[in-house]
Amino acid sequence: MNKITNNWLDFAQQQALETLPATIDAGASFFAPLTDLGLIALTGEEAASFLHTQLTNDVQNLAAEQARLAGYCSPKGRLLATFLMWKSNDTIFLQLPRDLQAAIQKRLQMFVMRAKAKLADVTDTHIVFGLAGNAAGAALTPWFPTLPDATYAKVDNDYGTLIRVADANSAPRYQWITSAEHAIAAWPQLSESLQPVAASAWRLREIQAGIPQITLPTQEQFVPQMINFEVIGGVNFKKGCYPGQEIVARSQYLGKLKRRAVLASVAATGIAAGTEVFSSADPDQPCGMIVNAEADSAGSSSCLLEIKLAALENGTVHVGSVNGAQLHFQALPYSIVDVTDAELSA
């Protein structure tokens, strides 16, 4: 463990990061150290071309001023991981849950073969802050006088990388990826205008923004369309082959999709990703699965769940069994538009 990592761990212990508030009011502005995320760095002259053949999105044409969502599928088209992806200088970064990082990096490494590409775990040398709320932009200006002004726009400077991610509750959100030294120095100033909270508060905003994240319990459960991944920009249907590509593309040709991700609230906490949900109209078999769930400040939970669309039309839907807590569906912050056959072949 290097000195930089030790410095951050010492600082984290002083700030008692493990005891930061887990939730925050919907309209509040906050920042959170995203210690639950891992980071894979790829370097080498063929890093982009290698990743282009592995992921659901275009890596070859990833511009320096943008980030993208991307998925990594099994040969059966089921998602093994979802990433936030960006390029800084000559390095491509893949951000994913820390619990998946080692296994996904090992799997990608298996397919590098003779490609001139190197993979490295850089989780411990990059500190990630998630910042959300209407005060977040102003709080960032001492380090980033010019903010990224569009979703998945990116700015790099001596203080690190700043990415504008999808809004939640009509308020902007950013990820700041920086060094331990800059993170430690910035903490007191950020705390003057933003509430420091735990990573769970950020995950709640991700759900409210309708952004799914594959975690250990949901690996290989969904093709990308089941969790709206192509709708939010995580799939490029014109980029060429990658594992599972034929199945992902075929799902678009079969007509209107019958399963989607929806947003819901439930008057319960402790809802786990991977939990099945059941409809009162057909109680004997599950009609969907929780993708992500987090408790809110009111003692309820917000959930992003994959579900048969027919189950939304009849009866009620419950967590765990037909006798479980009832889910109350809410509007997503984006429209579901199915990609047509004509658009795919254009």
C-alpha positions in Angstrom: 0.0 0.0 0.0 1.6 3.3 -1.0 1.8 6.6 0.9 -1.0 8.2 -1.1 -3.4 5.5 -0.2 -2.4 5.6 3.4 -2.9 9.4 3.5 -6.5 8.9 2.2 -7.3 6.1 4.5 -6.0 8.1 7.5 -8.1 11.1 6.4 -11.1 8.8 5.8 -10.8 7.5 9.4 -10.5 11.0 10.8 -13.7 12.1 8.9 -15.5 8.9 9.9 -16.6 8.2 6.4 -18.3 4.9 7.4 -20.6 6.9 9.7 -21.7 9.5 7.2 -25.5 9.9 6.8 -26.9 7.2 4.6 -29.8 9.3 3.3 -30.6 13.0 2.6 -33.7 15.0 1.7 -34.7 14.9 -2.0 -33.9 18.6 -2.6 -30.7 18.8 -0.7 -27.2 19.3 -2.2 -24.5 16.9 -1.2 -21.2 15.3 -2.0 -20.3 11.6 -1.3 -17.0 9.7 -1.5 -17.9 6.8 -3.8 -15.9 4.2 -2.0 -18.1 1.4 -3.4 -16.8 1.9 -6.9 -13.8 0.3 -8.6 -11.8 1.6 -11.5 -10.0 -0.3 -14.3 -7.5 1.6 -16.5 -6.5 0.4 -20.0 -3.4 1.7 -21.7 -1.6 0.7 -24.9 -2.0 1.6 -28.6 -4.7 -1.1 -29.1 -6.6 -0.5 -25.9 -9.5 1.2 -27.7 -9.8 -1.3 -30.5 -9.7 -4.2 -28.0 -12.4 -2.7 -25.8 -14.5 -1.9 -28.9 -14.8 -5.6 -29.6 -15.8 -6.4 -26.0 -18.3 -3.7 -24.9 -21.8 -2.7 -26.1 -20.8 0.9 -26.9 -18.5 2.6 -29.3 -15.0 2.9 -27.8 -13.0 3.7 -31.0 -14.8 7.1 -31.3 -14.9 8.0 -27.6 -13.9 11.7 -27.5 -11.7 13.3 -24.9 -14.5 15.6 -23.8 -17.2 13.0 -23.2 -18.0 9.9 -21.1 -20.3 7.0 -22.1 -22.2 4.2 -20.5 -21.2 0.7 -21.7 -22.1 -2.9 -20.9 -20.1 -6.1 -20.9 -22.2 -9.1 -21.9 -21.9 -12.9 -21.7 -22.1 -14.8 -25.0 -25.8 -15.2 -24.3 -26.3 -11.4 -24.3 -26.7 -11.1 -20.5 -25.0 -8.2 -18.8 -22.0 -9.1 -16.6 -21.3 -5.5 -15.8 -22.3 -1.9 -16.6 -19.7 0.8 -16.8 -19.2 4.5 -16.8 -16.4 4.9 -19.4 -14.1 7.8 -20.3 -10.7 8.6 -21.8 -8.1 10.9 -20.3 -4.9 11.4 -22.2 -3.9 7.9 -23.3 -5.9 6.0 -20.7 -9.4 4.5 -21.0 -11.2 4.1 -17.6 -14.0 1.7 -16.8 -15.9 2.4 -13.6 -18.0 -0.3 -12.0 -18.9 -1.7 -8.6 -15.8 -2.5 -6.5 -17.3 -6.0 -5.8 -17.2 -6.8 -9.5 -13.9 -5.1 -10.4 -11.4 -7.9 -9.9 -13.4 -10.6 -11.7 -14.4 -8.4 -14.6 -10.8 -7.2 -15.0 -9.6 -10.8 -15.0 -12.2 -11.8 -17.6 -11.3 -8.9 -19.9 -7.6 -9.8 -19.5 -8.3 -13.3 -20.8 -9.3 -11.9 -24.1 -6.5 -9.4 -24.6 -4.3 -12.1 -26.1 -1.8 -10.4 -28.5 -3.5 -7.0 -28.4 -1.2 -4.2 -27.3 -3.3 -3.3 -24.3 -2.7 -3.4 -20.5 -5.3 -3.5 -17.8 -4.6 -2.2 -14.3 -6.7 -1.8 -11.1 -6.4 1.9 -10.2 -9.1 2.0 -7.6 -6.9 3.0 -4.8 -5.1 5.8 -6.6 -8.2 7.6 -7.7 -10.7 9.2 -5.3 -14.2 9.6 -6.6 -16.7 12.2 -5.3 -20.3 12.2 -6.4 -21.9 15.7 -6.1 -25.6 16.3 -6.5 -28.0 19.2 -6.2 -28.5 22.7 -7.4 -25.5 23.9 -5.3 -23.1 21.4 -6.7 -22.0 23.4 -9.7 -21.1 26.5 -7.7 -19.3 24.3 -5.1 -17.0 22.9 -7.9 -16.0 26.2 -9.5 -12.8 26.7 -7.4 -11.4 23.7 -9.2 -13.5 23.7 -12.4 -14.3 27.3 -13.5 -15.9 25.8 -16.6 -18.3 23.0 -15.9 -19.4 20.3 -18.3 -22.8 21.5 -19.4 -24.4 18.4 -20.9 -25.1 14.9 -19.7 -21.9 12.8 -20.0 -19.8 15.8 -21.0 -16.3 15.8 -19.4 -13.7 18.3 -18.4 -10.0 17.5 -17.5 -7.5 19.7 -15.7 -4.8 19.6 -13.1 -7.4 18.8 -10.4 -8.6 15.7 -12.2 -11.7 14.7 -14.3 -15.2 16.1 -13.9 -18.1 14.3 -15.6 -21.7 15.6 -15.7 -23.9 12.6 -15.3 -27.7 12.2 -15.6 -29.8 14.7 -13.5 -31.9 13.4 -10.7 -34.9 15.1 -9.3 -34.3 17.8 -12.0 -31.0 18.8 -10.3 -27.5 18.3 -11.8 -25.0 15.7 -10.7 -21.3 15.3 -11.3 -18.5 12.9 -10.6 -15.1 14.3 -9.7 -12.3 11.8 -10.1 -9.2 13.2 -8.5 -6.0 12.4 -6.4 -6.0 11.7 -2.7 -4.1 15.0 -2.1 -6.7 17.1 -4.0 -9.6 15.2 -2.3 -8.2 15.8 1.2 -7.6 19.5 0.4 -11.1 20.0 -1.1 -13.1 18.3 1.6 -13.3 21.3 4.0 -14.3 23.8 1.3 -16.9 21.4 -0.2 -18.4 20.9 3.2 -19.1 24.6 3.5 -21.9 24.4 0.9 -22.6 20.7 0.5 -23.6 18.0 3.0 -21.1 15.1 3.1 -23.1 11.8 3.0 -22.4 8.1 2.4 -22.3 6.5 -1.1 -25.8 5.1 -0.5 -27.2 8.6 -1.0 -25.6 8.8 -4.4 -26.9 5.3 -5.3 -30.4 6.5 -4.5 -30.0 9.4 -6.9 -28.8 7.0 -9.5 -32.0 5.1 -9.1 -34.1 8.3 -9.3 -32.3 9.2 -12.5 -33.3 5.8 -13.9 -29.6 4.6 -14.3 -29.3 0.9 -13.7 -26.1 -0.7 -12.3 -25.4 -4.4 -12.5 -24.2 -5.8 -9.2 -23.2 -9.2 -8.0 -26.8 -10.5 -7.4 -27.9 -9.4 -10.9 -25.0 -10.6 -13.1 -26.3 -12.5 -16.2 -29.9 -11.7 -15.4 -30.7 -9.1 -18.1 -30.1 -8.3 -21.7 -29.4 -4.6 -22.0 -32.9 -3.7 -23.2 -34.5 -5.2 -20.1 -33.0 -2.4 -18.0 -33.4 0.4 -20.6 -29.7 0.4 -21.2 -30.0 1.3 -24.9 -32.5 4.0 -24.1 -30.0 5.9 -21.9 -27.2 5.6 -24.4 -25.4 2.4 -23.2 -25.7 0.4 -26.5 -24.5 1.3 -30.0 -26.3 -0.9 -32.6 -24.0 0.1 -35.4 -20.6 -0.5 -33.9 -20.0 -4.2 -34.8 -19.5 -7.4 -32.9 -19.0 -8.0 -29.2 -19.9 -10.9 -27.0 -23.7 -11.4 -27.1 -24.1 -8.8 -29.9 -26.4 -11.0 -32.0 -28.8 -11.7 -29.2 -28.9 -8.0 -28.1 -29.5 -6.9 -31.7 -32.1 -9.6 -32.3 -34.1 -8.4 -29.2 -34.6 -5.1 -31.2 -35.9 -7.0 -34.3 -38.6 -9.0 -32.4 -41.0 -6.0 -32.2 -42.1 -4.2 -29.1 -40.1 -5.2 -26.1 -42.1 -7.0 -23.4 -39.8 -6.3 -20.4 -38.5 -3.0 -19.2 -37.1 -1.3 -16.2 -39.4 0.9 -14.2 -39.1 3.1 -11.2 -41.1 2.4 -8.0 -41.3 3.2 -4.3 -42.1 0.8 -1.5 -42.9 1.4 2.1 -40.0 -0.8 3.3 -36.3 -0.8 3.7 -33.6 -3.5 3.2 -34.8 -4.3 -0.3 -32.0 -6.3 -2.0 -31.0 -6.3 -5.7 -31.9 -9.6 -7.2 -35.1 -10.0 -5.2 -38.0 -11.2 -7.4 -41.3 -9.4 -7.6 -44.8 -10.9 -8.0 -48.1 -9.8 -9.5 -51.4 -10.4 -7.7 -52.8 -11.3 -11.1 -50.3 -14.2 -11.4 -49.0 -14.9 -7.9 -47.3 -18.3 -8.7 -44.4 -17.0 -10.7 -42.2 -13.9 -10.6 -42.9 -11.1 -13.0 -39.7 -9.3 -12.6 -36.6 -8.5 -10.4 -35.2 -5.7 -8.4 -32.2 -4.2 -10.2 -31.2 -1.6 -7.6 -32.8 -0.3 -4.4 -31.9 2.2 -1.7 -33.6 3.6 1.3 -34.7 7.2 1.4 -34.9 9.7 4.2 -38.6 8.9 4.8 -38.0 5.3 5.7 -39.2 4.0 2.4 -37.1 2.8 -0.6 -36.8 3.7 -4.2 -36.3 0.8 -6.6 -35.4 0.3 -10.2 -36.9 -3.0 -11.3 -37.1 -5.1 -14.4 -40.6 -6.3 -15.1 -43.0 -7.8 -17.6 -44.9 -4.8 -19.0 -48.1 -6.8 -18.9 -47.8 -7.0 -15.1 -48.2 -3.2 -14.9 -51.7 -3.4 -16.5 -53.4 -5.8 -14.1 -53.3 -6.2 -10.3 -50.7 -5.1 -7.9 -47.0 -5.9 -7.8 -45.2 -7.0 -4.6 -41.6 -7.6 -3.4 -40.5 -11.1 -2.6 -43.9 -12.7 -2.8 -47.5 -11.7 -3.5 -47.8 -11.1 0.3 -44.8 -8.8 0.3 -44.7 -5.0 0.4 -46.5 -3.4 -2.5 -44.6 -1.4 -5.2 -46.0 1.9 -6.2 -44.9 2.9 -9.7 -43.5 6.3 -10.7 -42.6 8.0 -14.0 -39.1 7.6 -15.2 -37.2 10.8 -16.0 -36.8 9.8 -19.6 -39.1 8.3 -22.3 -38.9 4.7 -23.5 -38.5 4.7 -27.2 -37.9 1.4 -28.9 -35.3 1.3 -31.6 -36.9 0.3 -34.9 -35.7 -2.2 -37.5 -35.1 0.6 -39.9 -32.9 2.5 -37.5 -30.9 -0.6 -36.8 -30.2 -1.2 -40.5 -29.6 2.4 -41.4 
